[in-house]
Amino acid sequence: MSREGWTIAASLAGLPFIVPHVVEDFGEGIGQRVGLATPAAAFLLGLYLAGQMLGLVWVGRGRRAGRVVTFWASAIWTVVAVVDHGPAVLAGGFRSGALSVIWVVGLVASQATAAVLAWRGWRASAAHGP
């Protein structure tokens, strides 16, 4: 499989972890925590995911912009999850237990992988053209 294919696969592999994790976040009041009503936070999440998926379409078409969008979307997922949940996961007793930890670890692993692959593709495209 090509680097583009692996980038797309890594990003999409995160969805089974992202969706239940975000549902759990909403149950924990993430919208209110960041100063938004739940419907507004859900709408912004939808826009974010749509942007991430558009980036993957562009990656599949070989467009440099897709690599850039995918890098940033995946890097943001990774950094926010590690900063927000890392200490609680490492301390043990995170939310509903093992499943909550699996969702965060799967999210971080998949999105970090997608970010690295997108970064490598982005840098290679800069060196060799689009």
C-alpha positions as CSV (number, residue, x, y, z in Angstrom):
1,M,0.0,0.0,0.0
2,S,1.2,3.5,-0.7
3,R,2.0,6.1,2.0
4,E,-1.3,7.8,1.0
5,G,-3.2,4.6,1.6
6,W,-1.5,4.0,5.0
7,T,-2.2,7.6,6.0
8,I,-5.9,7.2,5.1
9,A,-6.1,3.8,6.9
10,A,-4.4,5.1,10.0
11,S,-6.7,8.1,10.3
12,L,-9.9,6.1,9.6
13,A,-8.8,3.4,12.1
14,G,-9.2,6.0,14.8
15,L,-13.0,6.4,14.2
16,P,-14.0,3.3,16.4
17,F,-12.0,4.9,19.2
18,I,-12.9,8.6,18.6
19,V,-16.6,8.2,18.4
20,P,-17.2,6.4,21.7
21,H,-14.6,8.6,23.4
22,V,-16.3,11.8,22.2
23,V,-19.7,10.4,23.2
24,E,-18.2,9.8,26.7
25,D,-16.8,13.4,26.6
26,F,-20.3,14.8,25.9
27,G,-21.7,12.7,28.7
28,E,-19.0,14.2,31.0
29,G,-20.1,17.8,30.0
30,I,-17.3,18.7,27.5
31,G,-19.4,21.4,25.9
32,Q,-20.0,23.2,29.2
33,R,-16.4,22.8,30.2
34,V,-15.3,24.7,27.1
35,G,-18.1,27.2,27.4
36,L,-20.4,25.9,24.7
37,A,-23.9,24.5,24.7
38,T,-24.0,20.8,23.8
39,P,-25.6,21.3,20.4
40,A,-23.0,23.9,19.5
41,A,-20.1,21.7,20.6
42,A,-21.6,18.8,18.6
43,F,-21.9,20.9,15.5
44,L,-18.3,22.1,15.8
45,L,-17.2,18.4,16.3
46,G,-19.1,17.6,13.1
47,L,-17.3,20.4,11.2
48,Y,-14.0,19.2,12.5
49,L,-14.6,15.6,11.4
50,A,-15.9,16.8,8.0
51,G,-12.7,18.8,7.6
52,Q,-10.6,15.8,8.6
53,M,-12.4,13.6,6.1
54,L,-12.0,16.2,3.3
55,G,-8.3,16.1,4.1
56,L,-8.3,12.3,3.6
57,V,-10.1,12.7,0.2
58,W,-7.4,15.1,-0.8
59,V,-4.7,12.7,0.4
60,G,-6.3,10.0,-1.8
61,R,-6.2,12.4,-4.8
62,G,-2.5,13.1,-4.1
63,R,-3.1,16.8,-3.1
64,R,-0.5,18.4,-0.8
65,A,-3.3,20.2,1.0
66,G,-4.7,16.8,2.1
67,R,-1.5,16.0,3.8
68,V,-1.4,19.3,5.5
69,V,-5.0,19.1,6.7
70,T,-4.6,15.5,7.8
71,F,-1.4,16.3,9.7
72,W,-3.0,19.1,11.6
73,A,-6.3,17.3,12.3
74,S,-4.5,14.2,13.5
75,A,-1.9,16.1,15.5
76,I,-4.6,18.2,17.3
77,W,-6.5,15.0,18.2
78,T,-3.3,13.5,19.6
79,V,-2.1,16.5,21.6
80,V,-5.4,17.4,23.1
81,A,-6.1,13.8,24.1
82,V,-2.7,13.4,25.7
83,V,-2.8,16.8,27.5
84,D,-6.4,16.5,28.6
85,H,-6.5,12.8,29.5
86,G,-2.9,11.5,29.8
87,P,-2.4,12.3,33.5
88,A,-5.8,10.7,34.5
89,V,-5.1,7.6,32.3
90,L,-1.6,7.2,33.8
91,A,-3.0,7.6,37.4
92,G,-5.5,4.8,36.8
93,G,-9.2,4.9,37.4
94,F,-10.0,6.9,34.3
95,R,-13.7,7.4,33.8
96,S,-15.5,4.1,33.2
97,G,-12.3,2.0,33.4
98,A,-10.6,-0.1,30.8
99,L,-12.9,0.7,27.9
100,S,-12.3,4.5,28.4
101,V,-8.6,3.9,28.5
102,I,-8.7,1.8,25.3
103,W,-10.7,4.5,23.5
104,V,-8.1,7.2,24.5
105,V,-5.1,5.0,23.7
106,G,-6.6,3.9,20.4
107,L,-7.4,7.5,19.5
108,V,-3.8,8.6,20.3
109,A,-2.1,5.7,18.6
110,S,-4.1,6.0,15.4
111,Q,-4.0,9.8,15.1
112,A,-0.4,10.0,16.0
113,T,0.4,7.5,13.3
114,A,-1.7,9.4,10.8
115,A,0.0,12.6,11.7
116,V,3.5,11.1,11.2
117,L,2.5,9.6,7.9
118,A,0.9,12.8,6.7
119,W,3.9,14.9,7.9
120,R,6.2,12.6,5.9
121,G,4.1,12.9,2.8
122,W,3.8,16.6,3.3
123,R,7.6,17.0,3.6
124,A,8.2,14.7,0.6
125,S,5.7,16.6,-1.5
126,A,7.5,19.9,-0.6
127,A,10.8,18.4,-1.7
128,H,9.5,16.9,-5.0
129,G,6.5,19.0,-5.8
130,P,2.8,18.2,-5.4
